Amino acid sequence: MESLIKNPQRASQVLDFTGILPKPYAPTDIDGLVEWKNKAYVIIECKHGDKDMSLGQKIAIERMTNDLSKAGKRTVALVVEHDVNNIQQSVMVGDQIVRQVYYDNQKEWREPNYIMTAKEAINNFIQYVERG
């Protein structure tokens, strides 16, 4: 399978946002964002091991999910866990296990009902969206 990363060397470059906002505000990152046929969004956040999102990142992703839903787009946010310790090695996100899910306006993060990979979760969501 051909990699979707167009420039792996550039992907490791640090973007420094020091001083861009007044304290205590700081930008957050999102590891993946998929827009599906002008109908839906999938937000993906990958965490190594049992590391959690910061409170600010969690709030930002919840609000983004809710706002996109209010705009008429079905939206799901996934926290995907991986155990790839070597930072030079790629994490195949689709094969990793989903730890938490946040659906549009559900008010809380939930654990999946069964063990599923990110690919399975995204495919299930897309099928749900396509059924209308």
N, C-alpha and C positions, 0 to 999 in steps of 0.2 A: 504494500500500500504506500502510495506517495505521501510524504509528509506535507502538512498544511503550513509548516513554518517556512516562510519565504527566506528569512535570513537568520539562522540560528545564532550567529555571532552577535548580531544586533540585539537579539532577544535577551542576552545576558547583560546588556548595558544598563547601569543604574541610572534612573531618572531621579534627580534630587530636587525636591520641592521646597527646600529650606527657604523660609521667609516669604513664601507666596501668600500666606494667610496669617491673620493675627492669631496668637495663641489663645485658646488651646486647640483651635481648629487645624486639621491637617487632611490632605487628600487621602483617600483610600483607594485600593486597587480591587479590581474584579478580574479573576483569572479567565473567565470565558463569558461571552454574551452572544446568544444566537437569536436572530429575528426570524420568525417562521411565517413566510407568505403573507405578511401584513395582518396576521391574525394573533400571533402569540410571541412571547419571549421566554427564553431559558437563560437564567443567570447561574453561573457555575463558579464556586469558590473551592479551591483545593487546599487542603491542610495536611501537613506532614504529621504522621502519627496521631496522637491525641490532642494536638494543639488546637485551641479554640480561636474563633474570631474575636477581635477586640470588640468592646461594646460599641464604639463608633462605627466600625465596619458592619456589625450586625444591624444596627439601627438604620444605616444608609441602605443596606440591601432590602430590609423590610419595607422601608418607605418607598424605595424605587419599585418594588414589586407591587405594592398597594397603588401607587400612582399610575403605573402602567395599566393595572386592572381598571382603575377609574376611567382611564382613557379608552376603555373598551377592548383591551388586549388581554387574553388569558396569559398568566405569567406564573412561572415556578422558579424558585431558587433552590439550588442543591449545594450542600456541603459534601465534598468528596474527600475521602481519606486515602492517603497513600503512604507507603513505607520505603520509598526509594531514598536511601541515605546519600548516595553518590550524586552530588549536584551537577556533575558532568553527564549524567545519564538521564535520558528523557523519561517523563512520567506519561504513560499511555492512559490518559484520563478516562477514556471509555471503558477500560477494564477495571477501574478502581471502584470500591464500594461506596455507596451513598450512605452518609452518616445521618444527615438531617435534610428535611424538606420543608419549604415554606411556600404555600400556595397563596394566590391572590386573596388578600384580606382575611386569612384564617386566624390571625392574631397570635399565633405561636408556631415555633419550630417543632416539627414532629420527627420521630424516627420512622423510617419506612416500616410497613407491616411485615416485610420479609426482606432477606438479604438480596440486594440487587446492585448491579453495576450502574455506572453513570449512563452507559449506552442504553441499557434496558429502561432506566427511568426516563430518559429523553424520548426514546421510541414510544413508550407507554403514553407519555404526555402528548406527543404529536398525534398519536392515534385518537386520543381523547378530544383534542382540538379539532381534528378533521371530522369527527362524528358530529360535531356541533353541539 
